[in-house]
Amino acid sequence: MELQLNVNVCYDAQPSESIGDVLHHFESPAWVRLVLRQVLPQLKQISPTDPAALTKMVRDAEMSRTNAEQEISCAICMGEQRTVPLGTTDAVALELPCGHRFHSDCVRSWLTRRSTCPLCRFELPKAYTGTFAIAAMGSMLLLPPEHQHILPSELLSTSVTGRMLQAVVKITMIRISPDLLLSATRHRRPCQVTVAMLHANGSSADIPHAQNAKRRREERTSDDMTGVFKRVRTSA
């Protein structure tokens, strides 16, 4: 199983830094450590509800509708809703296994990002559990609009001193099965690190071939970039 996470980050360019320097930093062990240190603790606290379990709850709610009307209070939107007669297509109330009821649309939106009841934190089946390894990290630098017309051969040497730059970091994680966990711990798995640039108009800014070949590689020297194992679990 593979998971992908996109993270928007701000990077404060240091004195005398050029775009090439920023890209070099984005492929360094220090950058990987910084991103993982910020992202992984949050990731362990966030896990959506298992889609199969959510689908079953919705189906059960639709099958259990009656003609009787009953007012409920939705703690998510703080509004009221009445159950509707069978055969209608209106939204219905959805009751979680803990007994709390919410608007169907509200709680379904909630459970696509979390796996606990909004009121009592009752834990529902999680979509992602187990042990995952960081397989790849790609950092895309979003270039300022004024850099759009700079020649590719000159782009890497362009100064960005004192600029607050935007970047998107894409992290790819793969699930490690229990029978492979011990083997994977003994034999470090390489984390592929890549960098790229994107102009403000959405067009890709090509890195000169020699630089691109140098930057696209598998890093095998840092513990933070090889054999990174983290449990992706939520806590109540």
C-alpha positions in Angstrom: 0.0 0.0 0.0 1.3 3.5 -0.9 0.4 6.8 0.7 1.2 10.2 -0.7 1.2 13.4 1.3 1.6 17.0 -0.1 2.9 19.6 2.2 3.0 23.4 1.5 6.0 25.0 3.1 7.7 28.4 3.4 11.4 28.7 3.1 13.3 31.8 4.3 16.2 32.2 1.9 19.5 32.9 3.7 21.9 35.7 2.8 23.7 35.2 -0.5 21.6 32.2 -1.4 20.7 31.5 -5.1 18.0 29.3 -6.5 20.6 26.6 -7.1 21.6 26.8 -3.4 18.0 26.4 -2.3 17.6 23.3 -4.5 20.8 21.9 -3.1 19.4 22.4 0.4 16.2 20.8 -0.6 18.0 17.6 -1.4 20.1 17.5 1.7 19.7 15.3 4.8 19.1 18.4 6.9 16.0 19.3 4.8 14.6 15.8 4.9 15.1 15.7 8.7 13.3 19.1 9.1 10.3 18.1 7.0 9.9 14.7 8.7 10.3 16.3 12.1 7.4 18.7 11.4 5.1 16.3 9.4 5.3 12.9 11.0 4.0 13.8 14.5 0.9 15.4 12.9 0.5 12.5 10.5 0.4 10.0 13.4 -2.5 12.0 14.9 -4.6 12.1 11.7 -6.2 9.1 10.0 -9.5 8.9 8.1 -12.1 6.3 8.9 -11.9 3.1 6.9 -14.0 3.7 3.8 -15.7 0.3 4.0 -16.8 1.0 7.6 -18.1 4.4 6.7 -20.0 3.0 3.7 -21.6 0.4 5.9 -22.7 3.1 8.5 -24.3 5.2 5.7 -26.1 2.2 4.2 -27.4 1.1 7.6 -28.6 4.6 8.3 -30.5 4.7 5.0 -32.1 1.2 5.6 -33.2 2.2 9.2 -35.1 5.3 8.2 -38.7 5.4 9.4 -41.6 7.7 8.6 -41.5 9.2 12.1 -39.9 12.6 12.5 -37.3 13.2 15.2 -35.3 16.3 15.8 -31.6 15.9 16.4 -28.8 18.4 17.2 -25.7 18.2 15.1 -22.6 19.1 17.1 -20.5 19.6 14.0 -22.6 22.3 12.3 -24.6 23.2 15.4 -27.8 22.9 13.4 -31.0 20.8 13.6 -32.3 18.2 11.2 -35.4 16.0 11.0 -35.3 12.5 9.8 -37.2 12.0 6.5 -39.7 9.4 5.3 -38.4 6.3 3.5 -38.1 6.7 -0.3 -36.9 10.3 -0.2 -33.5 11.3 -1.4 -32.9 14.0 1.3 -29.9 13.7 3.6 -30.5 11.6 6.7 -29.1 11.5 10.2 -26.2 9.2 10.7 -25.7 7.4 14.0 -22.2 6.3 15.0 -21.6 3.0 16.9 -21.3 5.1 20.1 -24.9 6.3 19.7 -24.2 9.9 18.8 -26.1 11.2 15.8 -25.1 13.9 13.3 -26.1 15.2 9.9 -25.0 12.6 7.4 -23.1 15.1 5.2 -21.4 16.7 8.2 -20.2 13.5 9.9 -19.1 11.9 6.6 -17.0 15.0 5.9 -15.5 14.7 9.4 -14.8 11.0 9.0 -12.9 11.4 5.8 -10.2 13.2 7.8 -10.6 11.6 11.3 -11.6 8.3 12.8 -13.1 9.4 16.1 -16.6 10.6 17.1 -16.7 14.4 17.3 -18.3 14.2 20.7 -16.9 11.3 22.7 -13.8 10.4 20.6 -15.0 6.9 20.2 -12.5 5.2 17.9 -13.8 3.9 14.5 -11.8 1.6 12.2 -8.9 3.5 10.7 -8.1 3.6 7.0 -4.3 3.6 7.6 -2.6 1.5 10.3 0.7 -0.3 10.5 4.2 0.6 9.8 5.2 2.8 6.9 8.6 3.6 5.4 9.5 6.9 3.7 10.1 5.8 0.1 10.5 9.2 -1.6 10.5 12.9 -1.0 10.2 15.4 -3.8 10.5 19.2 -3.2 9.1 21.6 -5.8 10.2 25.2 -5.5 7.5 27.7 -6.6 9.4 30.4 -8.4 8.5 34.1 -7.9 6.6 35.6 -10.9 9.5 37.9 -11.9 11.7 34.9 -12.5 9.4 33.5 -15.2 11.4 35.0 -18.1 14.9 34.2 -16.9 16.8 31.8 -19.1 17.2 28.3 -17.7 20.9 28.6 -17.9 20.8 31.7 -15.6 18.0 30.6 -13.3 20.1 28.6 -10.9 22.5 31.5 -10.2 19.7 34.0 -9.6 19.8 35.4 -6.1 16.9 35.0 -3.7 18.5 36.6 -0.7 16.0 37.5 1.9 13.0 36.1 0.0 10.3 34.0 1.6 9.9 31.2 -1.0 7.1 28.8 -1.4 7.5 25.1 -2.0 5.5 21.9 -2.2 6.9 18.8 -0.7 5.5 15.4 -1.8 6.2 12.5 0.6 5.6 9.0 -0.6 5.2 6.2 2.1 4.9 2.5 1.6 3.5 0.0 4.1 5.9 -2.5 5.5 4.3 -5.9 6.2 5.1 -7.4 9.6 7.0 -10.3 8.1 9.2 -7.9 6.2 9.7 -5.4 9.0 12.6 -7.1 10.6 14.3 -7.6 7.3 13.7 -4.0 6.3 15.1 -2.8 9.6 18.3 -4.7 9.0 18.6 -3.7 5.4 18.1 0.0 5.0 15.7 1.1 2.3 16.9 4.0 0.1 14.8 7.1 0.1 14.6 8.8 -3.3 15.1 12.5 -3.1 14.2 14.8 -6.0 13.9 18.5 -6.6 12.1 20.5 -9.2 11.0 24.1 -10.0 7.6 25.5 -11.1 6.9 28.9 -12.6 4.1 31.1 -11.3 2.1 30.4 -14.5 2.2 26.7 -13.8 4.8 25.8 -16.3 7.7 23.6 -15.3 11.1 25.2 -15.1 13.6 22.7 -16.4 16.8 22.2 -14.5 19.9 22.1 -16.8 20.7 18.5 -17.7 24.0 18.4 -15.9 22.5 19.7 -12.7 19.4 17.5 -13.0 21.5 14.4 -13.4 23.5 15.3 -10.4 20.4 16.0 -8.2 18.2 13.0 -9.0 19.7 10.2 -7.0 19.0 7.8 -4.2 20.5 9.0 -0.9 22.1 6.2 1.1 24.1 8.1 3.8 21.7 9.4 6.3 19.6 7.6 8.9 16.8 10.1 8.3 16.8 9.4 4.6 17.1 5.6 4.7 15.2 3.0 6.6 12.8 5.5 8.1 10.0 3.6 9.8 7.1 5.4 11.4 3.8 4.1 12.6 0.9 6.0 11.0 -1.7 5.7 13.8 -4.2 8.0 15.4 -4.7 8.6 19.0 -7.9 9.4 20.8 
